[in-house]
Structure formats: C-alpha cells, structure tokens
Amino acid sequence: MGCYPSPFVFEYRRRAVDTHLHHESHFHASQTVRDVVVGMADGLTVPFALAAGISGVTTMVGTVITAGVAEIAAGAIAMGLGGYLAAKTEAEHYAAELRREEIEIVEKPQAEMDEVADVFRQYGLTEAHYGPVIQGLRERPVAWRDFMMRFELGLEKPDPAGGQRSAMTIGASYVVGGAVPLAPYVFLSSVPQALPWSAAFTLIALGLFGYAKARFTGAEPVRSGVQTMLIGGAAAAVAFGLARLVG
C-alpha cells in the first residue's frame, strides 16, 4: 500500500495525542440488531419448514431431530460466515476508498476543494459560508479525508472487530431461532404429537419476533408480527405439502 503522504503523518500524530487525552465508547446496537434480525428470521423459518416437511413423510421423531440439528448447525455456520464476509468486504472497500481520497487530496487538491464546495452547495450555502471551512480542512488533511469519505462517498468507518461480532451474533441467533421449532420433537414421543406444538411455538415466536423487530425499526409492531407469522407459516406449509406430495 506504500507510505502515507507526509501531511497525513503529521495529522495522525496530532490525533494520536487527542485520542490519548479523550476516548469515546461507541454504541453498536444498530448493527447488532440487524444481525439478530437476520439470524433469528432464518433460524425460525428454515428449521421450522424443514421439520414440517420431514414430518410429512416420517413418523420417527429421531429422524426429524437429526435432520433439524444438522440443518441448524449448517445454517448457523453458513449465515455466520456470510455475515463475516460481508463485513470484511465492506472494510476492504472502505480501505481502498480511504487510500484513494488521501492520494487525491495530495495530488489534486483543487479538485477535492471543488468537491467539498459542491457538498455545501447542496445545502444552499454560499462561498461566504463554506470558504473558511475549506481552508480549515486544508490545514487538517485527515479531517479533510474523513469529510470526503462521509459526505462525498457516504461511507462510515467499519468496526475492526465487526466481522467477528457479526458472525457470532448471526450464528447464535440462528441457533436460538432454530431450537424453537425443534424443541417439541425432543420432548414428545411422536411426530403427530410434536408437529402441532412445533407449529404453535414457532408461529408465536415469529409473531413476537416480528413485533420486537418493529419496535427497533420503527415499523407498525402488530402488522410486522402478523406478516412475520404469515411468511413463516407459509414456508412451513409449502414444505409440508411438497413432502406429502413427493412421499
């Protein structure tokens, strides 16, 4: 990647002192909530559909449990890996754009100043307003670069540990969700007994999950809960019907 241009070296040293004097702890709940939603939604729906489908062709509880546990393990790993790779790709993209902005600030400062001016003009500001700001950014190259990343490209700095955290959160949520439809098969002795309880538990969990998700996202909670129940129920019904048809 090469060395940073010299203005950035001095600015990084200044920021290192500032960071030592002042440290902030940031709240990552929004990303965690998204990861829980992704993992829990699939964890409730896919194992439920699988268990319902297998219940249509067998009366052996052990077969449903074995298939369900295998699916939950595979699904949790696949979903967690997907979350990790997505976060890693985002971090790599951010790093590439960061380096490009640093080079352009050093090699094409006038073009970059024009781009800063364009950002402010979008808010109806004139040169009298943003002129001093541009001058201030020229004296602080790292702040200038960060401004371009945020307001020109719309990119936020990724959390360095975000990939691992996302993978663990999605995987764990998938396991928790998948345990709900499978639990009745563990505690009851026959498939015909377990299937209605599995359906009831899962539909209730889907409704509660949809309701809780809406409280975080700002959607209408009751509508979200009903929609989530309908989607999960439809997936299980299709899987059950196809298994019956094929079997």
VOBA-1610 file (N, C-alpha, C; in pm, whole numbers, padded with zeros to 5 digits, always signed):
BEGIN
Met+00083-00120+00000Met+00000+00000+00000Met+00086+00126+00000Gly+00212+00115+00051Gly+00301+00230+00046Gly+00282+00321+00166Cys+00364+00427+00171Cys+00360+00519+00285Cys+00251+00623+00266Tyr+00200+00674+00378Tyr+00103+00783+00370Tyr+00174+00911+00328Pro+00108+00998+00255Pro+00167+01129+00224Pro+00200+01202+00354Ser+00306+01281+00352Ser+00356+01344+00474Ser+00252+01425+00550Pro+00158+01499+00485Pro+00059+01572+00566Pro-00022+01481+00656Phe-00046+01360+00611Phe-00125+01268+00691Phe-00045+01215+00810Val+00087+01203+00793Val+00171+01158+00904Val+00161+01255+01020Phe+00175+01385+00992Phe+00167+01485+01098Phe+00028+01489+01161Glu-00074+01475+01078Glu-00210+01479+01130Glu-00238+01357+01217Tyr-00187+01239+01179Tyr-00207+01120+01260Tyr-00139+01134+01395Arg-00021+01197+01398Arg+00048+01218+01525Arg-00034+01308+01616Arg-00091+01415+01559Arg-00173+01505+01639Arg-00295+01432+01693Arg-00357+01349+01608Arg-00477+01277+01651Arg-00444+01172+01756Ala-00325+01115+01749Ala-00285+01017+01849Ala-00282+01080+01987Val-00233+01204+01995Val-00233+01276+02122Val-00374+01303+02168Asp-00461+01348+02076Asp-00600+01376+02111Asp-00671+01251+02159Thr-00644+01138+02094Thr-00708+01012+02132Thr-00666+00970+02271His-00537+00995+02302His-00487+00961+02435His-00557+01045+02543Leu-00585+01170+02510Leu-00648+01259+02607Leu-00799+01239+02616His-00859+01191+02506His-01005+01183+02504His-01047+01056+02430His-01116+00969+02498His-01159+00844+02438His-01309+00830+02450Glu-01372+00794+02340Glu-01517+00774+02340Glu-01550+00629+02314Ser-01653+00582+02380Ser-01702+00446+02359Ser-01828+00453+02275His-01827+00388+02160His-01940+00397+02068His-02035+00279+02085Phe-02159+00304+02064Phe-02266+00205+02079Phe-02296+00141+01946His-02288+00007+01938His-02304-00064+01813His-02436-00141+01806Ala-02536-00095+01880Ala-02660-00170+01889Ala-02728-00185+01754Ser-02723-00082+01669Ser-02796-00088+01543Ser-02747-00205+01457Gln-02615-00224+01447Gln-02561-00335+01371Gln-02595-00467+01439Thr-02588-00470+01571Thr-02622-00593+01644Thr-02767-00631+01622Val-02855-00532+01624Val-02997-00559+01600Val-03018-00616+01459Arg-02950-00559+01360Arg-02962-00611+01223Arg-02915-00755+01215Asp-02804-00786+01283Asp-02752-00923+01281Asp-02847-01021+01350Val-02905-00978+01461Val-03003-01063+01530Val-03124-01088+01441Val-03170-00984+01373Val-03286-00998+01284Val-03255-01098+01173Val-03138-01086+01111Val-03101-01176+01002Val-03094-01320+01051Gly-03023-01342+01162Gly-03007-01478+01212Gly-03136-01538+01265Met-03210-01461+01343Met-03332-01513+01404Met-03440-01541+01300Ala-03454-01455+01201Ala-03558-01473+01100Ala-03538-01605+01026Asp-03416-01630+00980Asp-03389-01757+00910Asp-03390-01874+01006Gly-03340-01852+01129Gly-03336-01960+01227Gly-03473-02012+01264Leu-03571-01924+01270Leu-03708-01967+01299Leu-03775-02030+01178Thr-03752-01974+01060Thr-03827-02014+00941Thr-03775-02141+00877Val-03644-02149+00852Val-03589-02262+00776Val-03599-02394+00853Pro-03552-02404+00978Pro-03568-02531+01050Pro-03715-02569+01070Phe-03801-02470+01089Phe-03944-02499+01101Phe-03998-02561+00974Ala-03963-02502+00859Ala-04008-02558+00732Ala-03950-02698+00710Leu-03824-02717+00747Leu-03762-02849+00731Leu-03830-02953+00820Ala-03851-02919+00947Ala-03915-03013+01039Ala-04056-03047+00993Ala-04130-02946+00948Ala-04266-02971+00899Ala-04263-03059+00775Gly-04167-03033+00685Gly-04158-03114+00563Gly-04125-03258+00593Ile-04029-03282+00681Ile-03992-03419+00716Ile-04106-03487+00791Ser-04180-03411+00870Ser-04294-03468+00942Ser-04401-03520+00848Gly-04399-03471+00725Gly-04498-03518+00628Gly-04466-03653+00570Val-04344-03702+00592Val-04306-03831+00529Val-04256-03934+00629Thr-04246-03899+00758Thr-04196-03995+00856Thr-04270-03979+00988Thr-04273-04086+01063Thr-04331-04081+01197Thr-04223-04097+01304Met-04098-04099+01263Met-03986-04120+01356Met-03933-03986+01404Val-03946-03962+01533Val-03901-03835+01592Val-03751-03817+01574Gly-03677-03926+01589Gly-03531-03919+01577Gly-03486-03867+01442Thr-03558-03903+01337Thr-03522-03856+01203Thr-03538-03705+01192Val-03647-03654+01245Val-03671-03509+01242Val-03565-03436+01324Ile-03533-03488+01442Ile-03434-03423+01529Ile-03297-03421+01462Thr-03258-03537+01407Thr-03126-03545+01343Thr-03114-03447+01226Ala-03216-03447+01141Ala-03215-03355+01027Ala-03218-03210+01074Gly-03297-03183+01177Gly-03309-03046+01227Gly-03179-02995+01287Val-03113-03079+01367Val-02986-03039+01427Val-02880-03015+01319Ala-02877-03103+01220Ala-02780-03087+01111Ala-02806-02956+01035Glu-02932-02928+01011Glu-02964-02805+00937Glu-02929-02682+01020Ile-02958-02685+01149Ile-02927-02570+01234Ile-02777-02545+01238Ala-02699-02653+01251Ala-02553-02637+01254Ala-02502-02580+01122Ala-02547-02638+01011Ala-02502-02591+00880Ala-02549-02449+00854Gly-02675-02421+00889Gly-02729-02288+00866Gly-02659-02182+00948Ala-02630-02213+01074Ala-02561-02116+01160Ala-02422-02084+01107Ile-02350-02189+01062Ile-02216-02168+01008Ile-02222-02086+00880Ala-02314-02123+00791Ala-02325-02054+00662Ala-02367-01908+00681Met-02465-01885+00767Met-02511-01748+00789Met-02403-01665+00858Gly-02336-01724+00957Gly-02229-01652+01026Gly-02115-01618+00932Leu-02077-01714+00847Leu-01971-01689+00751Leu-02011-01580+00652Gly-02138-01583+00611Gly-02187-01478+00521Gly-02177-01341+00584Gly-02213-01331+00713Gly-02202-01203+00783Gly-02058-01157+00794Tyr-01967-01251+00821Tyr-01825-01217+00832Tyr-01770-01167+00699Leu-01801-01238+00590Leu-01751-01199+00459Leu-01808-01065+00414Ala-01934-01040+00448Ala-01995-00911+00413Ala-01923-00797+00485Ala-01895-00816+00615Ala-01826-00713+00691Ala-01683-00695+00640Lys-01617-00806+00605Lys-01479-00798+00554Lys-01476-00723+00420Thr-01573-00751+00334Thr-01579-00682+00205Thr-01602-00533+00226Glu-01688-00498+00319Glu-01714-00357+00348Glu-01587-00288+00397Ala-01511-00356+00485Ala-01388-00298+00537Ala-01284-00279+00427Glu-01274-00377+00337Glu-01178-00366+00227Glu-01216-00253+00132His-01344-00238+00105His-01390-00130+00019His-01360+00005+00084Tyr-01384+00015+00213Tyr-01357+00141+00284Tyr-01209+00174+00279Ala-01122+00075+00301Ala-00978+00099+00300Ala-00930+00146+00163Ala-00986+00085+00057Ala-00947+00125-00079Ala-00989+00269-00109Glu-01111+00305-00070Glu-01159+00441-00094Glu-01084+00541-00007Leu-01046+00500+00114Leu-00970+00587+00203Leu-00835+00622+00139Arg-00768+00523+00087Arg-00638+00546+00025Arg-00653+00635-00100Arg-00758+00612-00176Arg-00779+00692-00297Arg-00801+00838-00261Glu-00879+00864-00156Glu-00903+01002-00114Glu-00774+01069-00067Glu-00690+00994+00005Glu-00564+01052+00052Glu-00475+01094-00065Ile-00468+01008-00166Ile-00386+01039-00282Ile-00441+01161-00356Glu-00573+01167-00372Glu-00633+01278-00445Glu-00617+01411-00371Ile-00622+01408-00238Ile-00604+01531-00161Ile-00464+01586-00182Val-00366+01497-00192Val-00228+01542-00213Val-00203+01582-00358Glu-00254+01501-00453Glu-00222+01522-00595Glu-00320+01615-00666Lys-00445+01622-00618Lys-00547+01704-00685Lys-00623+01788-00582Pro-00552+01871-00508Pro-00620+01946-00400Pro-00731+02038-00449Gln-00712+02101-00566Gln-00815+02193-00614Gln-00944+02118-00649Ala-00929+02003-00713Ala-01048+01923-00747Ala-01120+01879-00621Glu-01045+01842-00518Glu-01106+01800-00392Glu-01175+01916-00322Met-01115+02037-00331Met-01181+02154-00271Met-01311+02186-00344Asp-01311+02167-00475Asp-01434+02188-00552Asp-01542+02089-00509Glu-01502+01967-00480Glu-01598+01866-00437Glu-01655+01900-00299Val-01570+01954-00211Val-01619+01998-00080Val-01721+02110-00098Ala-01689+02204-00187Ala-01782+02314-00213Ala-01914+02264-00267Asp-01909+02161-00354Asp-02032+02103-00408Asp-02119+02044-00298Val-02056+01982-00198Val-02132+01925-00087Val-02208+02034-00014Phe-02143+02145+00014Phe-02208+02253+00087Phe-02314+02324+00003Arg-02289+02332-00127Arg-02388+02397-00214Arg-02519+02320-00215Gln-02512+02190-00195Gln-02634+02109-00191Gln-02726+02151-00076Tyr-02667+02214+00026Tyr-02745+02260+00140Tyr-02779+02409+00129Gly-02753+02469+00012Gly-02787+02607-00011Gly-02689+02707+00046Leu-02568+02662+00083Leu-02468+02752+00139Leu-02387+02816+00027Thr-02335+02933+00054Thr-02254+03007-00042Thr-02107+03001+00000Glu-02021+03054-00089Glu-01878+03050-00060Glu-01845+03127+00067Ala-01924+03230+00097Ala-01901+03306+00220Ala-01916+03217+00344His-02003+03115+00333His-02025+03024+00445His-01918+02915+00451Tyr-01894+02851+00338Tyr-01807+02734+00342Tyr-01660+02764+00312Gly-01629+02883+00268Gly-01489+02916+00240Gly-01397+02892+00359Pro-01429+02945+00479Pro-01342+02921+00595Pro-01333+02773+00632Val-01442+02699+00609Val-01440+02556+00640Val-01340+02484+00549Ile-01343+02517+00420Ile-01250+02455+00326Ile-01106+02487+00365Gln-01081+02611+00404Gln-00947+02649+00447Gln-00905+02569+00570Gly-00998+02551+00663Gly-00967+02472+00782Gly-00937+02327+00749Leu-01013+02269+00654Leu-00988+02131+00614Leu-00853+02117+00545Arg-00812+02217+00469Arg-00681+02212+00402Arg-00568+02202+00504Glu-00589+02261+00620Glu-00486+02257+00724Glu-00492+02128+00807Arg-00597+02050+00788Arg-00612+01924+00863Arg-00645+01813+00763Pro-00543+01756+00699Pro-00567+01662+00589Pro-00646+01537+00628Val-00626+01487+00748Val-00701+01368+00789Val-00849+01403+00806Ala-00876+01520+00865Ala-01016+01564+00877Ala-01077+01586+00739Trp-00997+01640+00646Trp-01042+01660+00509Trp-01077+01528+00444Arg-00990+01431+00459Arg-01016+01299+00404Arg-01142+01237+00464Asp-01154+01245+00597Asp-01271+01187+00663Asp-01400+01256+00620Phe-01391+01388+00598Phe-01507+01462+00550Phe-01550+01409+00414Met-01454+01386+00323Met-01485+01336+00189Met-01544+01195+00196Met-01490+01113+00284Met-01541+00976+00298Met-01686+00978+00344Arg-01716+01066+00437Arg-01851+01067+00495Arg-01953+01137+00406Phe-01917+01255+00355Phe-02016+01337+00288Phe-02014+01326+00136Glu-01900+01291+00078Glu-01898+01270-00066Glu-01935+01127-00102Leu-01875+01030-00029Leu-01895+00888-00062Leu-02001+00822+00025Gly-02038+00886+00136Gly-02139+00827+00223Gly-02092+00702+00294Leu-01963+00693+00328Leu-01906+00574+00391Leu-01872+00602+00536Glu-01908+00510+00624Glu-01872+00519+00765Glu-01758+00421+00792Lys-01668+00459+00882Lys-01556+00371+00914Lys-01605+00243+00979Pro-01570+00126+00922Pro-01617-00001+00979Pro-01550-00031+01113Asp-01619-00104+01195Asp-01563-00151+01321Asp-01462-00262+01291Pro-01336-00252+01336Pro-01238-00355+01306Pro-01280-00495+01350Ala-01354-00503+01460Ala-01400-00633+01509Ala-01541-00665+01463Gly-01593-00586+01370Gly-01732-00603+01328Gly-01759-00736+01261Gly-01663-00787+01183Gly-01684-00913+01113Gly-01702-01029+01209Gln-01612-01040+01307Gln-01623-01148+01404Gln-01750-01136+01488Arg-01780-01012+01530Arg-01901-00991+01610Arg-02026-01025+01531Ser-02029-00983+01405Ser-02144-01011+01321Ser-02163-01160+01300Ala-02053-01231+01274Ala-02061-01376+01254Ala-02115-01447+01378Met-02064-01410+01494Met-02108-01474+01618Met-02254-01442+01647Thr-02294-01317+01627Thr-02431-01277+01657Thr-02530-01346+01564Ile-02500-01347+01434Ile-02590-01412+01338Ile-02598-01561+01365Gly-02482-01625+01386Gly-02481-01770+01410Gly-02557-01807+01537Ala-02533-01733+01645Ala-02601-01762+01771Ala-02752-01739+01759Ser-02791-01633+01689Ser-02933-01604+01670Ser-03000-01714+01589Tyr-02929-01766+01490Tyr-02984-01875+01409Tyr-03007-01999+01495Val-02912-02030+01581Val-02926-02148+01669Val-03044-02131+01764Val-03055-02013+01824Val-03166-01988+01917Val-03299-01998+01844Gly-03307-01937+01726Gly-03431-01946+01650Gly-03463-02088+01608Gly-03362-02163+01563Gly-03384-02300+01518Gly-03425-02395+01629Ala-03386-02363+01752Ala-03422-02451+01864Ala-03571-02449+01894Val-03639-02340+01858Val-03782-02328+01891Val-03867-02433+01819Pro-03861-02446+01686Pro-03945-02546+01621Pro-03901-02690+01648Leu-03775-02708+01689Leu-03725-02843+01711Leu-03754-02894+01852Ala-03776-02804+01948Ala-03793-02843+02088Ala-03906-02944+02110Pro-04026-02928+02051Pro-04131-03026+02076Pro-04094-03168+02033Tyr-04013-03182+01930Tyr-03972-03315+01885Tyr-03878-03380+01984Val-03808-03299+02063Val-03717-03353+02164Val-03795-03404+02286Phe-03903-03333+02321Phe-03973-03365+02445Phe-04097-03452+02425Leu-04143-03468+02303Leu-04260-03551+02278Leu-04219-03678+02204Ser-04300-03781+02215Ser-04258-03913+02169Ser-04297-03946+02026Ser-04380-03865+01962Ser-04421-03897+01826Ser-04431-03772+01741Val-04414-03790+01611Val-04421-03678+01517Val-04560-03615+01514Pro-04668-03696+01507Pro-04802-03635+01506Pro-04830-03549+01628Gln-04772-03585+01743Gln-04788-03503+01864Gln-04703-03377+01857Ala-04581-03391+01808Ala-04485-03281+01812Ala-04515-03174+01707Leu-04563-03213+01590Leu-04581-03117+01481Leu-04674-03001+01518Pro-04794-03026+01576Pro-04880-02911+01611Pro-04816-02819+01713Trp-04745-02877+01811Trp-04678-02794+01910Trp-04564-02714+01847Ser-04491-02778+01757Ser-04383-02708+01686Ser-04439-02589+01607Ala-04549-02614+01538Ala-04612-02507+01460Ala-04659-02393+01551Ala-04721-02430+01663Ala-04772-02328+01756Ala-04660-02246+01816Phe-04556-02315+01866Phe-04444-02244+01927Phe-04374-02152+01827Thr-04356-02204+01705Thr-04284-02125+01605Thr-04365-02005+01560Leu-04494-02023+01539Leu-04577-01910+01498Leu-04582-01802+01606Ile-04591-01844+01731Ile-04589-01747+01841Ile-04454-01674+01844Ala-04345-01752+01831Ala-04212-01691+01831Ala-04194-01596+01714Leu-04246-01634+01596Leu-04238-01546+01480Leu-04315-01416+01503Gly-04433-01428+01564Gly-04511-01310+01592Gly-04441-01218+01690Leu-04386-01275+01798Leu-04314-01194+01896Leu-04189-01133+01836Phe-04122-01212+01752Phe-04001-01162+01687Phe-04034-01046+01593Gly-04138-01061+01513Gly-04178-00954+01424Gly-04220-00829+01499Tyr-04288-00848+01611Tyr-04330-00735+01694Tyr-04209-00662+01751Ala-04114-00740+01809Ala-03996-00679+01868Ala-03910-00610+01762Lys-03898-00673+01644Lys-03819-00614+01536Lys-03876-00478+01496Ala-04008-00470+01492Ala-04071-00344+01452Ala-04044-00234+01553Arg-04031-00269+01679Arg-04004-00167+01780Arg-03867-00103+01758Phe-03773-00179+01701Phe-03640-00126+01674Phe-03635-00052+01540Thr-03710-00100+01442Thr-03703-00042+01308Thr-03801+00072+01286Gly-03898+00088+01377Gly-03993+00196+01361Gly-04117+00159+01283Ala-04130+00030+01243Ala-04249-00015+01171Ala-04365-00033+01269Glu-04483-00062+01213Glu-04601-00085+01298Glu-04590-00224+01359Pro-04579-00237+01492Pro-04548-00366+01555Pro-04647-00478+01526Val-04776-00452+01538Val-04874-00558+01518Val-04870-00609+01374Arg-04866-00517+01279Arg-04860-00557+01138Arg-04734-00638+01110Ser-04621-00595+01166Ser-04496-00666+01145Ser-04503-00806+01203Gly-04562-00820+01323Gly-04576-00952+01384Gly-04662-01045+01301Val-04775-00994+01251Val-04864-01077+01169Val-04797-01116+01038Gln-04728-01022+00973Gln-04659-01052+00848Gln-04552-01159+00868Thr-04477-01148+00975Thr-04372-01246+01003Thr-04432-01384+01027Met-04543-01390+01099Met-04611-01518+01122Met-04660-01578+00990Leu-04718-01496+00904Leu-04771-01545+00777Leu-04660-01599+00687Ile-04548-01528+00681Ile-04437-01572+00596Ile-04381-01704+00646Gly-04354-01713+00776Gly-04303-01838+00832Gly-04400-01952+00818Gly-04527-01926+00845Gly-04629-02030+00831Gly-04643-02078+00688Ala-04638-01984+00593Ala-04648-02022+00451Ala-04531-02109+00408Ala-04410-02074+00454Ala-04292-02154+00419Ala-04305-02296+00471Ala-04350-02312+00595Ala-04366-02445+00652Ala-04477-02523+00582Ala-04586-02455+00549Ala-04697-02522+00482Ala-04656-02574+00345Val-04579-02494+00271Val-04532-02537+00140Val-04440-02657+00153Ala-04346-02650+00249Ala-04254-02762+00270Ala-04329-02889+00309Phe-04427-02877+00397Phe-04507-02992+00440Phe-04584-03050+00323Gly-04647-02961+00245Gly-04725-03009+00129Gly-04640-03078+00024Leu-04523-03020-00005Leu-04435-03085-00103Leu-04385-03219-00056Ala-04351-03227+00075Ala-04306-03355+00129Ala-04416-03461+00120Arg-04537-03424+00148Arg-04650-03514+00136Arg-04670-03559-00008Leu-04656-03463-00100Leu-04676-03492-00242Leu-04569-03587-00294Val-04445-03559-00261Val-04335-03644-00307Val-04337-03779-00239Gly-04366-03777-00108Gly-04368-03902-00034Gly-04484-03991-00072
//
